[in-house]
């Protein structure tokens, strides 16, 4: 499969970076941590609710929390602020 034109959707959620993994049958979307060797996973439901599926093996980045509002990693970016 060619890498050309491949677009990954990157999400920033309270200090962690994720890439979109897959859309599930119920409409929810699974996200995987961008860090190698981290099994961190989360899910976003159609109503916007989030659920942590697998815990991260590292601490969240304060810097990422700070820049979440301004960063642009790819054309598409999904930003959610969770309090
Ligand atoms: Zn992680």
PDB file of the backbone (N, CA, C, O) and the ligand in Angstrom, with CONECT records:
HET     ZN  A 101       1
ATOM      1  N   UNK A   1       0.851  -1.203   0.000  1.00  0.00           N
ATOM      2  CA  UNK A   1       0.000   0.000   0.000  1.00  0.00           C
ATOM      3  C   UNK A   1       0.882   1.247   0.000  1.00  0.00           C
ATOM      4  O   UNK A   1       1.827   1.335   0.784  1.00  0.00           O
ATOM      5  N   UNK A   2       0.595   2.167  -0.833  1.00  0.00           N
ATOM      6  CA  UNK A   2       1.389   3.386  -0.946  1.00  0.00           C
ATOM      7  C   UNK A   2       1.146   4.336   0.221  1.00  0.00           C
ATOM      8  O   UNK A   2       0.028   4.466   0.720  1.00  0.00           O
ATOM      9  N   UNK A   3       2.210   4.987   0.635  1.00  0.00           N
ATOM     10  CA  UNK A   3       2.107   5.973   1.713  1.00  0.00           C
ATOM     11  C   UNK A   3       1.624   7.313   1.158  1.00  0.00           C
ATOM     12  O   UNK A   3       1.186   8.184   1.910  1.00  0.00           O
ATOM     13  N   UNK A   4       1.708   7.466  -0.149  1.00  0.00           N
ATOM     14  CA  UNK A   4       1.386   8.748  -0.753  1.00  0.00           C
ATOM     15  C   UNK A   4      -0.066   9.144  -0.489  1.00  0.00           C
ATOM     16  O   UNK A   4      -0.992   8.363  -0.709  1.00  0.00           O
ATOM     17  N   UNK A   5      -0.231  10.319  -0.033  1.00  0.00           N
ATOM     18  CA  UNK A   5      -1.569  10.826   0.211  1.00  0.00           C
ATOM     19  C   UNK A   5      -2.191  10.278   1.473  1.00  0.00           C
ATOM     20  O   UNK A   5      -3.350  10.555   1.780  1.00  0.00           O
ATOM     21  N   UNK A   6      -1.428   9.512   2.190  1.00  0.00           N
ATOM     22  CA  UNK A   6      -1.978   8.959   3.424  1.00  0.00           C
ATOM     23  C   UNK A   6      -2.135  10.060   4.466  1.00  0.00           C
ATOM     24  O   UNK A   6      -1.244  10.879   4.686  1.00  0.00           O
ATOM     25  N   UNK A   7      -3.235  10.044   5.059  1.00  0.00           N
ATOM     26  CA  UNK A   7      -3.526  11.084   6.027  1.00  0.00           C
ATOM     27  C   UNK A   7      -3.858  10.418   7.352  1.00  0.00           C
ATOM     28  O   UNK A   7      -4.767   9.593   7.441  1.00  0.00           O
ATOM     29  N   UNK A   8      -3.120  10.784   8.358  1.00  0.00           N
ATOM     30  CA  UNK A   8      -3.503  10.253   9.653  1.00  0.00           C
ATOM     31  C   UNK A   8      -4.168  11.362  10.452  1.00  0.00           C
ATOM     32  O   UNK A   8      -3.768  12.526  10.412  1.00  0.00           O
ATOM     33  N   UNK A   9      -5.166  10.965  11.156  1.00  0.00           N
ATOM     34  CA  UNK A   9      -5.860  11.909  11.998  1.00  0.00           C
ATOM     35  C   UNK A   9      -5.232  11.828  13.376  1.00  0.00           C
ATOM     36  O   UNK A   9      -5.181  10.765  13.994  1.00  0.00           O
ATOM     37  N   UNK A  10      -4.755  12.971  13.845  1.00  0.00           N
ATOM     38  CA  UNK A  10      -4.095  12.996  15.136  1.00  0.00           C
ATOM     39  C   UNK A  10      -4.969  13.726  16.129  1.00  0.00           C
ATOM     40  O   UNK A  10      -5.478  14.815  15.860  1.00  0.00           O
ATOM     41  N   UNK A  11      -5.128  13.122  17.247  1.00  0.00           N
ATOM     42  CA  UNK A  11      -5.920  13.753  18.294  1.00  0.00           C
ATOM     43  C   UNK A  11      -5.057  14.058  19.503  1.00  0.00           C
ATOM     44  O   UNK A  11      -4.150  13.298  19.841  1.00  0.00           O
ATOM     45  N   UNK A  12      -5.340  15.155  20.140  1.00  0.00           N
ATOM     46  CA  UNK A  12      -4.666  15.497  21.386  1.00  0.00           C
ATOM     47  C   UNK A  12      -5.712  15.496  22.486  1.00  0.00           C
ATOM     48  O   UNK A  12      -6.705  16.221  22.421  1.00  0.00           O
ATOM     49  N   UNK A  13      -5.480  14.690  23.475  1.00  0.00           N
ATOM     50  CA  UNK A  13      -6.424  14.624  24.577  1.00  0.00           C
ATOM     51  C   UNK A  13      -5.663  14.731  25.880  1.00  0.00           C
ATOM     52  O   UNK A  13      -4.890  13.843  26.238  1.00  0.00           O
ATOM     53  N   UNK A  14      -5.882  15.805  26.572  1.00  0.00           N
ATOM     54  CA  UNK A  14      -5.262  16.053  27.878  1.00  0.00           C
ATOM     55  C   UNK A  14      -3.847  15.488  28.014  1.00  0.00           C
ATOM     56  O   UNK A  14      -3.563  14.687  28.904  1.00  0.00           O
ATOM     57  N   UNK A  15      -2.975  15.923  27.114  1.00  0.00           N
ATOM     58  CA  UNK A  15      -1.563  15.611  27.277  1.00  0.00           C
ATOM     59  C   UNK A  15      -1.072  14.376  26.552  1.00  0.00           C
ATOM     60  O   UNK A  15       0.119  14.065  26.575  1.00  0.00           O
ATOM     61  N   UNK A  16      -1.977  13.680  25.916  1.00  0.00           N
ATOM     62  CA  UNK A  16      -1.568  12.504  25.151  1.00  0.00           C
ATOM     63  C   UNK A  16      -1.904  12.720  23.684  1.00  0.00           C
ATOM     64  O   UNK A  16      -2.901  13.358  23.344  1.00  0.00           O
ATOM     65  N   UNK A  17      -1.053  12.178  22.823  1.00  0.00           N
ATOM     66  CA  UNK A  17      -1.318  12.249  21.393  1.00  0.00           C
ATOM     67  C   UNK A  17      -1.825  10.893  20.921  1.00  0.00           C
ATOM     68  O   UNK A  17      -1.310   9.847  21.317  1.00  0.00           O
ATOM     69  N   UNK A  18      -2.811  10.930  20.092  1.00  0.00           N
ATOM     70  CA  UNK A  18      -3.383   9.690  19.566  1.00  0.00           C
ATOM     71  C   UNK A  18      -3.513   9.779  18.064  1.00  0.00           C
ATOM     72  O   UNK A  18      -3.615  10.862  17.489  1.00  0.00           O
ATOM     73  N   UNK A  19      -3.507   8.620  17.445  1.00  0.00           N
ATOM     74  CA  UNK A  19      -3.911   8.583  16.047  1.00  0.00           C
ATOM     75  C   UNK A  19      -5.178   7.756  15.958  1.00  0.00           C
ATOM     76  O   UNK A  19      -5.403   6.814  16.718  1.00  0.00           O
ATOM     77  N   UNK A  20      -5.997   8.154  14.991  1.00  0.00           N
ATOM     78  CA  UNK A  20      -7.267   7.468  14.854  1.00  0.00           C
ATOM     79  C   UNK A  20      -7.022   6.042  14.396  1.00  0.00           C
ATOM     80  O   UNK A  20      -6.267   5.805  13.453  1.00  0.00           O
ATOM     81  N   UNK A  21      -7.644   5.121  15.047  1.00  0.00           N
ATOM     82  CA  UNK A  21      -7.416   3.717  14.743  1.00  0.00           C
ATOM     83  C   UNK A  21      -8.502   3.190  13.831  1.00  0.00           C
ATOM     84  O   UNK A  21      -8.255   2.904  12.659  1.00  0.00           O
ATOM     85  N   UNK A  22      -9.694   3.062  14.361  1.00  0.00           N
ATOM     86  CA  UNK A  22     -10.785   2.555  13.526  1.00  0.00           C
ATOM     87  C   UNK A  22     -12.136   3.007  14.051  1.00  0.00           C
ATOM     88  O   UNK A  22     -12.312   3.379  15.211  1.00  0.00           O
ATOM     89  N   UNK A  23     -13.066   2.951  13.130  1.00  0.00           N
ATOM     90  CA  UNK A  23     -14.441   3.267  13.475  1.00  0.00           C
ATOM     91  C   UNK A  23     -15.162   1.969  13.785  1.00  0.00           C
ATOM     92  O   UNK A  23     -15.068   1.003  13.027  1.00  0.00           O
ATOM     93  N   UNK A  24     -15.862   1.943  14.870  1.00  0.00           N
ATOM     94  CA  UNK A  24     -16.536   0.713  15.280  1.00  0.00           C
ATOM     95  C   UNK A  24     -17.972   0.661  14.778  1.00  0.00           C
ATOM     96  O   UNK A  24     -18.534   1.655  14.321  1.00  0.00           O
ATOM     97  N   UNK A  25     -18.529  -0.506  14.877  1.00  0.00           N
ATOM     98  CA  UNK A  25     -19.875  -0.732  14.362  1.00  0.00           C
ATOM     99  C   UNK A  25     -20.911   0.190  15.010  1.00  0.00           C
ATOM    100  O   UNK A  25     -21.892   0.576  14.374  1.00  0.00           O
ATOM    101  N   UNK A  26     -20.685   0.537  16.269  1.00  0.00           N
ATOM    102  CA  UNK A  26     -21.652   1.389  16.955  1.00  0.00           C
ATOM    103  C   UNK A  26     -21.420   2.878  16.684  1.00  0.00           C
ATOM    104  O   UNK A  26     -22.095   3.730  17.262  1.00  0.00           O
ATOM    105  N   UNK A  27     -20.454   3.189  15.795  1.00  0.00           N
ATOM    106  CA  UNK A  27     -20.210   4.583  15.458  1.00  0.00           C
ATOM    107  C   UNK A  27     -19.106   5.218  16.285  1.00  0.00           C
ATOM    108  O   UNK A  27     -18.643   6.312  15.962  1.00  0.00           O
ATOM    109  N   UNK A  28     -18.681   4.549  17.344  1.00  0.00           N
ATOM    110  CA  UNK A  28     -17.595   5.088  18.155  1.00  0.00           C
ATOM    111  C   UNK A  28     -16.273   4.931  17.389  1.00  0.00           C
ATOM    112  O   UNK A  28     -16.167   4.121  16.467  1.00  0.00           O
ATOM    113  N   UNK A  29     -15.281   5.715  17.787  1.00  0.00           N
ATOM    114  CA  UNK A  29     -13.988   5.678  17.115  1.00  0.00           C
ATOM    115  C   UNK A  29     -12.904   5.326  18.125  1.00  0.00           C
ATOM    116  O   UNK A  29     -12.845   5.900  19.213  1.00  0.00           O
ATOM    117  N   UNK A  30     -12.060   4.392  17.762  1.00  0.00           N
ATOM    118  CA  UNK A  30     -10.952   3.987  18.619  1.00  0.00           C
ATOM    119  C   UNK A  30      -9.711   4.797  18.271  1.00  0.00           C
ATOM    120  O   UNK A  30      -9.432   5.062  17.102  1.00  0.00           O
ATOM    121  N   UNK A  31      -8.968   5.185  19.311  1.00  0.00           N
ATOM    122  CA  UNK A  31      -7.736   5.954  19.126  1.00  0.00           C
ATOM    123  C   UNK A  31      -6.606   5.236  19.826  1.00  0.00           C
ATOM    124  O   UNK A  31      -6.781   4.644  20.891  1.00  0.00           O
ATOM    125  N   UNK A  32      -5.434   5.301  19.201  1.00  0.00           N
ATOM    126  CA  UNK A  32      -4.247   4.668  19.775  1.00  0.00           C
ATOM    127  C   UNK A  32      -3.199   5.718  20.073  1.00  0.00           C
ATOM    128  O   UNK A  32      -3.061   6.704  19.349  1.00  0.00           O
ATOM    129  N   UNK A  33      -2.451   5.493  21.164  1.00  0.00           N
ATOM    130  CA  UNK A  33      -1.384   6.416  21.519  1.00  0.00           C
ATOM    131  C   UNK A  33      -0.319   6.432  20.425  1.00  0.00           C
ATOM    132  O   UNK A  33      -0.006   5.400  19.831  1.00  0.00           O
ATOM    133  N   UNK A  34       0.237   7.631  20.166  1.00  0.00           N
ATOM    134  CA  UNK A  34       1.265   7.768  19.141  1.00  0.00           C
ATOM    135  C   UNK A  34       2.630   7.280  19.608  1.00  0.00           C
ATOM    136  O   UNK A  34       3.504   6.987  18.793  1.00  0.00           O
ATOM    137  N   UNK A  35       2.807   7.195  20.905  1.00  0.00           N
ATOM    138  CA  UNK A  35       4.100   6.743  21.424  1.00  0.00           C
ATOM    139  C   UNK A  35       4.317   5.274  21.082  1.00  0.00           C
ATOM    140  O   UNK A  35       3.427   4.440  21.249  1.00  0.00           O
ATOM    141  N   UNK A  36       5.533   4.976  20.594  1.00  0.00           N
ATOM    142  CA  UNK A  36       5.852   3.576  20.341  1.00  0.00           C
ATOM    143  C   UNK A  36       5.925   2.862  21.681  1.00  0.00           C
ATOM    144  O   UNK A  36       6.312   3.434  22.699  1.00  0.00           O
ATOM    145  N   UNK A  37       5.550   1.624  21.644  1.00  0.00           N
ATOM    146  CA  UNK A  37       5.612   0.792  22.855  1.00  0.00           C
ATOM    147  C   UNK A  37       4.608   1.177  23.932  1.00  0.00           C
ATOM    148  O   UNK A  37       4.687   0.670  25.051  1.00  0.00           O
ATOM    149  N   UNK A  38       3.696   2.033  23.631  1.00  0.00           N
ATOM    150  CA  UNK A  38       2.643   2.346  24.595  1.00  0.00           C
ATOM    151  C   UNK A  38       1.343   1.761  24.078  1.00  0.00           C
ATOM    152  O   UNK A  38       0.976   1.936  22.916  1.00  0.00           O
ATOM    153  N   UNK A  39       0.662   1.069  24.958  1.00  0.00           N
ATOM    154  CA  UNK A  39      -0.580   0.412  24.563  1.00  0.00           C
ATOM    155  C   UNK A  39      -1.795   1.299  24.832  1.00  0.00           C
ATOM    156  O   UNK A  39      -2.933   0.841  24.728  1.00  0.00           O
ATOM    157  N   UNK A  40      -1.560   2.545  25.171  1.00  0.00           N
ATOM    158  CA  UNK A  40      -2.653   3.456  25.509  1.00  0.00           C
ATOM    159  C   UNK A  40      -3.700   3.547  24.406  1.00  0.00           C
ATOM    160  O   UNK A  40      -3.385   3.759  23.235  1.00  0.00           O
ATOM    161  N   UNK A  41      -4.937   3.383  24.812  1.00  0.00           N
ATOM    162  CA  UNK A  41      -6.040   3.423  23.853  1.00  0.00           C
ATOM    163  C   UNK A  41      -7.222   4.133  24.467  1.00  0.00           C
ATOM    164  O   UNK A  41      -7.436   4.082  25.678  1.00  0.00           O
ATOM    165  N   UNK A  42      -7.980   4.790  23.629  1.00  0.00           N
ATOM    166  CA  UNK A  42      -9.214   5.381  24.098  1.00  0.00           C
ATOM    167  C   UNK A  42     -10.260   5.292  23.004  1.00  0.00           C
ATOM    168  O   UNK A  42      -9.977   4.963  21.852  1.00  0.00           O
ATOM    169  N   UNK A  43     -11.469   5.598  23.412  1.00  0.00           N
ATOM    170  CA  UNK A  43     -12.600   5.468  22.516  1.00  0.00           C
ATOM    171  C   UNK A  43     -13.441   6.740  22.650  1.00  0.00           C
ATOM    172  O   UNK A  43     -13.628   7.265  23.748  1.00  0.00           O
ATOM    173  N   UNK A  44     -13.932   7.212  21.535  1.00  0.00           N
ATOM    174  CA  UNK A  44     -14.845   8.356  21.577  1.00  0.00           C
ATOM    175  C   UNK A  44     -16.180   7.913  21.007  1.00  0.00           C
ATOM    176  O   UNK A  44     -16.267   7.406  19.889  1.00  0.00           O
ATOM    177  N   UNK A  45     -17.193   8.114  21.788  1.00  0.00           N
ATOM    178  CA  UNK A  45     -18.522   7.698  21.367  1.00  0.00           C
ATOM    179  C   UNK A  45     -19.196   8.794  20.551  1.00  0.00           C
ATOM    180  O   UNK A  45     -18.760   9.945  20.539  1.00  0.00           O
ATOM    181  N   UNK A  46     -20.247   8.415  19.886  1.00  0.00           N
ATOM    182  CA  UNK A  46     -20.923   9.348  18.996  1.00  0.00           C
ATOM    183  C   UNK A  46     -21.452  10.576  19.722  1.00  0.00           C
ATOM    184  O   UNK A  46     -21.613  11.634  19.114  1.00  0.00           O
ATOM    185  N   UNK A  47     -21.719  10.447  21.001  1.00  0.00           N
ATOM    186  CA  UNK A  47     -22.215  11.599  21.762  1.00  0.00           C
ATOM    187  C   UNK A  47     -21.074  12.431  22.349  1.00  0.00           C
ATOM    188  O   UNK A  47     -21.317  13.371  23.107  1.00  0.00           O
ATOM    189  N   UNK A  48     -19.823  12.089  22.001  1.00  0.00           N
ATOM    190  CA  UNK A  48     -18.691  12.871  22.469  1.00  0.00           C
ATOM    191  C   UNK A  48     -18.069  12.375  23.764  1.00  0.00           C
ATOM    192  O   UNK A  48     -17.028  12.873  24.193  1.00  0.00           O
ATOM    193  N   UNK A  49     -18.702  11.409  24.375  1.00  0.00           N
ATOM    194  CA  UNK A  49     -18.138  10.845  25.597  1.00  0.00           C
ATOM    195  C   UNK A  49     -16.856  10.079  25.260  1.00  0.00           C
ATOM    196  O   UNK A  49     -16.763   9.438  24.213  1.00  0.00           O
ATOM    197  N   UNK A  50     -15.872  10.154  26.158  1.00  0.00           N
ATOM    198  CA  UNK A  50     -14.642   9.414  25.938  1.00  0.00           C
ATOM    199  C   UNK A  50     -14.482   8.350  27.006  1.00  0.00           C
ATOM    200  O   UNK A  50     -14.967   8.484  28.130  1.00  0.00           O
ATOM    201  N   UNK A  51     -13.797   7.301  26.628  1.00  0.00           N
ATOM    202  CA  UNK A  51     -13.537   6.225  27.576  1.00  0.00           C
ATOM    203  C   UNK A  51     -12.118   5.719  27.386  1.00  0.00           C
ATOM    204  O   UNK A  51     -11.703   5.413  26.268  1.00  0.00           O
ATOM    205  N   UNK A  52     -11.378   5.631  28.480  1.00  0.00           N
ATOM    206  CA  UNK A  52     -10.039   5.071  28.409  1.00  0.00           C
ATOM    207  C   UNK A  52     -10.153   3.557  28.352  1.00  0.00           C
ATOM    208  O   UNK A  52     -10.765   2.938  29.223  1.00  0.00           O
ATOM    209  N   UNK A  53      -9.567   2.971  27.333  1.00  0.00           N
ATOM    210  CA  UNK A  53      -9.632   1.520  27.169  1.00  0.00           C
ATOM    211  C   UNK A  53      -8.408   0.872  27.817  1.00  0.00           C
ATOM    212  O   UNK A  53      -8.523  -0.074  28.596  1.00  0.00           O
ATOM    213  N   UNK A  54      -7.245   1.400  27.477  1.00  0.00           N
ATOM    214  CA  UNK A  54      -6.001   0.873  28.041  1.00  0.00           C
ATOM    215  C   UNK A  54      -5.182   2.037  28.576  1.00  0.00           C
ATOM    216  O   UNK A  54      -5.060   3.071  27.920  1.00  0.00           O
ATOM    217  N   UNK A  55      -4.635   1.871  29.739  1.00  0.00           N
ATOM    218  CA  UNK A  55      -3.847   2.936  30.353  1.00  0.00           C
ATOM    219  C   UNK A  55      -2.508   3.125  29.644  1.00  0.00           C
ATOM    220  O   UNK A  55      -1.934   2.190  29.088  1.00  0.00           O
ATOM    221  N   UNK A  56      -2.030   4.384  29.686  1.00  0.00           N
ATOM    222  CA  UNK A  56      -0.715   4.690  29.116  1.00  0.00           C
ATOM    223  C   UNK A  56       0.382   4.176  30.027  1.00  0.00           C
ATOM    224  O   UNK A  56       0.194   3.992  31.229  1.00  0.00           O
ATOM    225  N   UNK A  57       1.533   3.950  29.413  1.00  0.00           N
ATOM    226  CA  UNK A  57       2.682   3.484  30.185  1.00  0.00           C
ATOM    227  C   UNK A  57       3.649   4.626  30.443  1.00  0.00           C
ATOM    228  O   UNK A  57       4.824   4.399  30.729  1.00  0.00           O
ATOM    229  N   UNK A  58       3.158   5.847  30.341  1.00  0.00           N
ATOM    230  CA  UNK A  58       3.995   7.020  30.560  1.00  0.00           C
ATOM    231  C   UNK A  58       3.103   8.153  31.033  1.00  0.00           C
ATOM    232  O   UNK A  58       1.879   8.081  30.924  1.00  0.00           O
ATOM    233  N   UNK A  59       3.723   9.198  31.557  1.00  0.00           N
ATOM    234  CA  UNK A  59       2.951  10.319  32.069  1.00  0.00           C
ATOM    235  C   UNK A  59       2.500  11.222  30.920  1.00  0.00           C
ATOM    236  O   UNK A  59       3.140  11.253  29.869  1.00  0.00           O
ATOM    237  N   UNK A  60       1.405  11.952  31.116  1.00  0.00           N
ATOM    238  CA  UNK A  60       0.991  12.908  30.096  1.00  0.00           C
ATOM    239  C   UNK A  60       1.982  14.052  30.016  1.00  0.00           C
ATOM    240  O   UNK A  60       2.684  14.347  30.983  1.00  0.00           O
ATOM    241  N   UNK A  61       2.037  14.689  28.871  1.00  0.00           N
ATOM    242  CA  UNK A  61       2.957  15.804  28.674  1.00  0.00           C
ATOM    243  C   UNK A  61       2.282  17.128  28.998  1.00  0.00           C
ATOM    244  O   UNK A  61       1.260  17.476  28.407  1.00  0.00           O
ATOM    245  N   UNK A  62       2.860  17.861  29.938  1.00  0.00           N
ATOM    246  CA  UNK A  62       2.314  19.176  30.275  1.00  0.00           C
ATOM    247  C   UNK A  62       2.354  20.104  29.075  1.00  0.00           C
ATOM    248  O   UNK A  62       1.448  20.907  28.852  1.00  0.00           O
ATOM    249  N   UNK A  63       3.436  19.971  28.302  1.00  0.00           N
ATOM    250  CA  UNK A  63       3.567  20.831  27.125  1.00  0.00           C
ATOM    251  C   UNK A  63       2.434  20.559  26.157  1.00  0.00           C
ATOM    252  O   UNK A  63       1.841  21.485  25.602  1.00  0.00           O
ATOM    253  N   UNK A  64       2.139  19.295  25.959  1.00  0.00           N
ATOM    254  CA  UNK A  64       1.052  18.963  25.040  1.00  0.00           C
ATOM    255  C   UNK A  64      -0.276  19.491  25.541  1.00  0.00           C
ATOM    256  O   UNK A  64      -1.117  19.924  24.754  1.00  0.00           O
ATOM    257  N   UNK A  65      -0.461  19.456  26.828  1.00  0.00           N
ATOM    258  CA  UNK A  65      -1.698  20.002  27.373  1.00  0.00           C
ATOM    259  C   UNK A  65      -1.776  21.485  27.030  1.00  0.00           C
ATOM    260  O   UNK A  65      -2.833  21.996  26.660  1.00  0.00           O
ATOM    261  N   UNK A  66      -0.643  22.163  27.158  1.00  0.00           N
ATOM    262  CA  UNK A  66      -0.608  23.606  26.908  1.00  0.00           C
ATOM    263  C   UNK A  66      -0.853  23.944  25.446  1.00  0.00           C
ATOM    264  O   UNK A  66      -1.602  24.866  25.124  1.00  0.00           O
ATOM    265  N   UNK A  67      -0.204  23.176  24.556  1.00  0.00           N
ATOM    266  CA  UNK A  67      -0.291  23.541  23.137  1.00  0.00           C
ATOM    267  C   UNK A  67      -1.466  22.919  22.416  1.00  0.00           C
ATOM    268  O   UNK A  67      -1.644  23.138  21.218  1.00  0.00           O
ATOM    269  N   UNK A  68      -2.249  22.167  23.109  1.00  0.00           N
ATOM    270  CA  UNK A  68      -3.372  21.487  22.483  1.00  0.00           C
ATOM    271  C   UNK A  68      -4.234  22.428  21.640  1.00  0.00           C
ATOM    272  O   UNK A  68      -4.759  22.036  20.597  1.00  0.00           O
ATOM    273  N   UNK A  69      -4.370  23.648  22.094  1.00  0.00           N
ATOM    274  CA  UNK A  69      -5.259  24.578  21.392  1.00  0.00           C
ATOM    275  C   UNK A  69      -4.650  25.125  20.112  1.00  0.00           C
ATOM    276  O   UNK A  69      -5.390  25.579  19.240  1.00  0.00           O
ATOM    277  N   UNK A  70      -3.332  25.099  19.966  1.00  0.00           N
ATOM    278  CA  UNK A  70      -2.714  25.790  18.841  1.00  0.00           C
ATOM    279  C   UNK A  70      -2.002  24.889  17.843  1.00  0.00           C
ATOM    280  O   UNK A  70      -1.784  25.283  16.698  1.00  0.00           O
ATOM    281  N   UNK A  71      -1.641  23.690  18.265  1.00  0.00           N
ATOM    282  CA  UNK A  71      -0.785  22.854  17.413  1.00  0.00           C
ATOM    283  C   UNK A  71      -1.510  22.384  16.150  1.00  0.00           C
ATOM    284  O   UNK A  71      -2.719  22.151  16.145  1.00  0.00           O
ATOM    285  N   UNK A  72      -0.730  22.258  15.094  1.00  0.00           N
ATOM    286  CA  UNK A  72      -1.256  21.659  13.868  1.00  0.00           C
ATOM    287  C   UNK A  72      -0.285  20.584  13.432  1.00  0.00           C
ATOM    288  O   UNK A  72       0.854  20.880  13.072  1.00  0.00           O
ATOM    289  N   UNK A  73      -0.716  19.365  13.460  1.00  0.00           N
ATOM    290  CA  UNK A  73       0.182  18.270  13.092  1.00  0.00           C
ATOM    291  C   UNK A  73      -0.124  17.794  11.679  1.00  0.00           C
ATOM    292  O   UNK A  73       0.783  17.567  10.878  1.00  0.00           O
ATOM    293  N   UNK A  74      -1.369  17.651  11.393  1.00  0.00           N
ATOM    294  CA  UNK A  74      -1.757  17.234  10.043  1.00  0.00           C
ATOM    295  C   UNK A  74      -2.887  18.152   9.589  1.00  0.00           C
ATOM    296  O   UNK A  74      -3.352  19.021  10.327  1.00  0.00           O
ATOM    297  N   UNK A  75      -3.301  17.932   8.377  1.00  0.00           N
ATOM    298  CA  UNK A  75      -4.396  18.748   7.860  1.00  0.00           C
ATOM    299  C   UNK A  75      -5.629  18.622   8.728  1.00  0.00           C
ATOM    300  O   UNK A  75      -6.320  19.585   9.058  1.00  0.00           O
ATOM    301  N   UNK A  76      -5.853  17.384   9.070  1.00  0.00           N
ATOM    302  CA  UNK A  76      -7.013  17.117   9.911  1.00  0.00           C
ATOM    303  C   UNK A  76      -6.565  17.027  11.350  1.00  0.00           C
ATOM    304  O   UNK A  76      -5.585  16.345  11.649  1.00  0.00           O
ATOM    305  N   UNK A  77      -7.220  17.661  12.199  1.00  0.00           N
ATOM    306  CA  UNK A  77      -6.866  17.527  13.607  1.00  0.00           C
ATOM    307  C   UNK A  77      -8.144  17.492  14.425  1.00  0.00           C
ATOM    308  O   UNK A  77      -9.106  18.218  14.177  1.00  0.00           O
ATOM    309  N   UNK A  78      -8.102  16.643  15.376  1.00  0.00           N
ATOM    310  CA  UNK A  78      -9.270  16.471  16.218  1.00  0.00           C
ATOM    311  C   UNK A  78      -8.874  16.886  17.611  1.00  0.00           C
ATOM    312  O   UNK A  78      -7.979  16.298  18.219  1.00  0.00           O
ATOM    313  N   UNK A  79      -9.528  17.878  18.101  1.00  0.00           N
ATOM    314  CA  UNK A  79      -9.158  18.382  19.432  1.00  0.00           C
ATOM    315  C   UNK A  79     -10.346  18.314  20.377  1.00  0.00           C
ATOM    316  O   UNK A  79     -11.452  18.767  20.081  1.00  0.00           O
ATOM    317  N   UNK A  80     -10.069  17.744  21.489  1.00  0.00           N
ATOM    318  CA  UNK A  80     -11.093  17.700  22.535  1.00  0.00           C
ATOM    319  C   UNK A  80     -10.449  18.101  23.832  1.00  0.00           C
ATOM    320  O   UNK A  80      -9.374  17.608  24.172  1.00  0.00           O
ATOM    321  N   UNK A  81     -11.075  18.972  24.552  1.00  0.00           N
ATOM    322  CA  UNK A  81     -10.571  19.342  25.875  1.00  0.00           C
ATOM    323  C   UNK A  81     -11.466  18.639  26.893  1.00  0.00           C
ATOM    324  O   UNK A  81     -12.678  18.851  26.940  1.00  0.00           O
ATOM    325  N   UNK A  82     -10.850  17.826  27.677  1.00  0.00           N
ATOM    326  CA  UNK A  82     -11.609  17.130  28.720  1.00  0.00           C
ATOM    327  C   UNK A  82     -11.195  17.670  30.075  1.00  0.00           C
ATOM    328  O   UNK A  82     -10.006  17.763  30.380  1.00  0.00           O
ATOM    329  N   UNK A  83     -12.163  18.018  30.871  1.00  0.00           N
ATOM    330  CA  UNK A  83     -11.831  18.572  32.184  1.00  0.00           C
ATOM    331  C   UNK A  83     -11.951  17.503  33.263  1.00  0.00           C
ATOM    332  O   UNK A  83     -11.711  17.781  34.437  1.00  0.00           O
TER     333      UNK A  83
HETATM  334 ZN    ZN A 101       0.652   6.522  25.641  1.00  0.00          ZN
END
